[in-house]
């Protein structure tokens, strides 16, 4: 288990007691082939609900992962409208190698993606996808609130060609 101990979303390369950010935890998880669990130290929200702010773009996963928050009313992850929150990717596109990601007990807000500068064959802009989560993996969302996220396709979640499962009282609202 990897424990997040900082509320900023930076990756300063220092991973150790009291230093691990969510971005660093995901980077460590991406380096292994097994299922990893990321949790959050209770000290982050000991004084009440906490917000983890991403400053350097979306968090990118490349393997099996469970991100388990303390409760949607206790921990919020936001990009403050500057980027998406998560890009969930497969390294192996075969059905047997497809990654599985579960996100639970969090509020995800402030994810925003805009159409890219790249263009389709007809010259039209490529639409933005998944304000909070842009997923190419088997995705499970449990006990989460997704609110205030926007994109051209999939305001909160965009999931392509894979299984997506919303479970246990998850709430999604589109900006």
C-alpha positions as CSV (number, residue, x, y, z in Angstrom):
1,X,0.0,0.0,0.0
2,X,1.2,3.5,-0.9
3,X,0.1,6.3,1.5
4,X,-0.3,9.8,0.3
5,X,0.8,12.3,2.9
6,X,0.7,15.7,1.1
7,X,-2.2,17.7,-0.4
8,X,-0.3,19.3,-3.2
9,X,-0.2,17.5,-6.5
10,X,3.5,18.0,-7.3
11,X,6.1,15.4,-7.9
12,X,9.4,16.7,-6.4
13,X,11.0,13.3,-6.7
14,X,11.2,13.0,-2.9
15,X,9.3,9.9,-1.7
16,X,9.5,9.1,1.9
17,X,7.8,9.5,5.3
18,X,5.8,12.6,5.2
19,X,6.6,13.5,1.6
20,X,4.5,11.3,-0.7
21,X,2.0,13.2,-3.0
22,X,-0.7,11.5,-5.1
23,X,1.3,12.2,-8.2
24,X,4.3,10.4,-6.7
25,X,2.2,7.5,-5.4
26,X,0.8,7.0,-8.9
27,X,4.3,7.2,-10.4
28,X,5.5,4.5,-8.0
29,X,2.4,2.4,-8.8
30,X,3.1,2.7,-12.5
31,X,6.5,1.0,-12.0
32,X,5.1,-2.3,-10.8
33,X,3.2,-5.0,-12.6
34,X,0.9,-5.9,-9.7
35,X,-2.3,-4.3,-8.3
36,X,-1.4,-1.3,-6.0
37,X,-3.5,0.4,-3.5
38,X,-3.2,4.1,-2.8
39,X,-4.7,5.5,0.4
40,X,-4.5,8.8,2.2
41,X,-3.0,9.5,5.6
42,X,-5.6,10.5,8.2
43,X,-3.4,13.5,9.1
44,X,-4.5,15.1,5.8
45,X,-8.0,15.6,7.0
46,X,-7.6,15.5,10.8
47,X,-8.7,19.2,10.9
48,X,-11.8,18.6,8.7
49,X,-12.3,18.0,5.0
50,X,-9.3,18.5,2.8
51,X,-8.6,19.4,-0.9
52,X,-5.8,18.0,-3.0
53,X,-5.0,20.4,-5.8
54,X,-3.4,19.2,-9.1
55,X,-1.1,21.9,-10.6
56,X,0.8,20.0,-13.3
57,X,-1.9,18.4,-15.4
58,X,-3.8,15.1,-15.1
59,X,-2.5,12.1,-13.2
60,X,-1.6,9.2,-15.5
61,X,-2.0,5.6,-14.6
62,X,-0.6,2.7,-16.6
63,X,-1.5,-0.4,-14.5
64,X,-3.9,-2.0,-12.1
65,X,-4.7,0.4,-9.3
66,X,-7.2,1.1,-6.4
67,X,-7.3,4.7,-5.2
68,X,-9.2,4.6,-1.9
69,X,-10.2,7.8,-0.3
70,X,-11.6,8.4,3.2
71,X,-15.0,9.5,2.0
72,X,-16.4,11.9,-0.7
73,X,-17.3,14.4,2.0
74,X,-13.8,14.2,3.5
75,X,-11.3,14.5,0.5
76,X,-11.7,16.4,-2.7
77,X,-9.3,16.2,-5.7
78,X,-9.5,19.3,-8.0
79,X,-7.6,20.7,-11.0
80,X,-9.3,24.1,-10.5
81,X,-10.5,24.1,-14.1
82,X,-6.9,23.9,-15.5
83,X,-6.8,20.3,-16.7
84,X,-8.4,16.9,-16.4
85,X,-7.8,14.9,-13.2
86,X,-7.0,11.4,-14.4
87,X,-5.8,9.8,-17.7
88,X,-6.1,6.0,-17.2
89,X,-4.1,4.1,-19.8
90,X,-3.4,0.5,-20.8
91,X,0.1,-0.5,-21.7
92,X,-1.3,-3.8,-23.1
93,X,-4.4,-3.4,-25.3
94,X,-5.2,-7.2,-25.3
95,X,-8.3,-8.1,-23.3
96,X,-6.1,-10.2,-21.0
97,X,-3.7,-7.3,-20.4
98,X,-6.3,-4.6,-19.9
99,X,-5.7,-2.6,-16.8
100,X,-8.3,-2.2,-14.0
101,X,-8.6,1.0,-12.0
102,X,-11.0,1.5,-9.1
103,X,-11.5,5.0,-7.6
104,X,-13.6,5.1,-4.4
105,X,-14.7,7.5,-1.6
106,X,-13.6,10.8,-3.2
107,X,-15.0,13.9,-4.7
108,X,-13.6,14.8,-8.1
109,X,-14.1,18.3,-9.3
110,X,-12.6,21.1,-11.3
111,X,-11.6,18.8,-14.2
112,X,-11.7,20.7,-17.5
113,X,-10.5,19.7,-20.9
114,X,-10.7,21.9,-24.0
115,X,-10.6,20.8,-27.7
116,X,-7.0,20.1,-28.8
117,X,-5.1,22.1,-31.4
118,X,-4.8,19.0,-33.5
119,X,-7.3,18.5,-36.2
120,X,-9.4,15.7,-37.7
121,X,-9.0,14.9,-41.4
122,X,-11.8,17.3,-42.2
123,X,-9.9,20.1,-40.3
124,X,-12.3,20.2,-37.3
125,X,-10.7,20.2,-33.8
126,X,-10.4,17.0,-32.0
127,X,-12.9,17.1,-29.1
128,X,-11.7,17.1,-25.5
129,X,-12.6,13.9,-23.6
130,X,-13.4,13.2,-20.0
131,X,-13.3,16.3,-17.8
132,X,-12.4,14.4,-14.7
133,X,-11.5,11.0,-16.0
134,X,-10.3,10.0,-19.5
135,X,-10.2,6.2,-19.4
136,X,-9.0,3.4,-21.7
137,X,-9.1,0.8,-18.8
138,X,-11.7,-1.2,-17.0
139,X,-12.9,1.4,-14.6
140,X,-14.9,1.2,-11.3
141,X,-16.2,4.2,-9.5
142,X,-17.5,3.6,-6.0
143,X,-19.0,6.1,-3.5
144,X,-17.7,9.1,-5.4
145,X,-19.1,12.5,-6.3
146,X,-18.1,13.9,-9.6
147,X,-19.3,17.5,-10.0
148,X,-18.1,20.7,-11.8
149,X,-16.1,18.8,-14.5
150,X,-16.4,19.6,-18.3
151,X,-15.2,18.4,-21.7
152,X,-16.6,18.1,-25.2
153,X,-17.2,14.4,-24.8
154,X,-17.9,12.8,-21.4
155,X,-18.1,15.9,-19.1
156,X,-17.1,13.9,-16.1
157,X,-16.0,10.5,-17.4
158,X,-15.1,9.3,-20.9
159,X,-14.5,5.6,-21.2
160,X,-13.7,4.0,-24.5
161,X,-14.3,0.4,-25.4
162,X,-13.9,-1.0,-21.9
163,X,-16.0,-1.8,-18.9
164,X,-17.1,1.1,-16.7
165,X,-19.0,0.5,-13.6
166,X,-20.6,3.0,-11.3
167,X,-21.4,1.5,-7.9
168,X,-22.7,2.3,-4.5
169,X,-24.2,5.7,-4.4
170,X,-21.9,7.5,-6.8
171,X,-23.2,10.9,-8.0
172,X,-22.3,12.6,-11.3
173,X,-23.2,16.1,-12.3
174,X,-22.1,17.8,-15.5
175,X,-20.9,21.4,-15.5
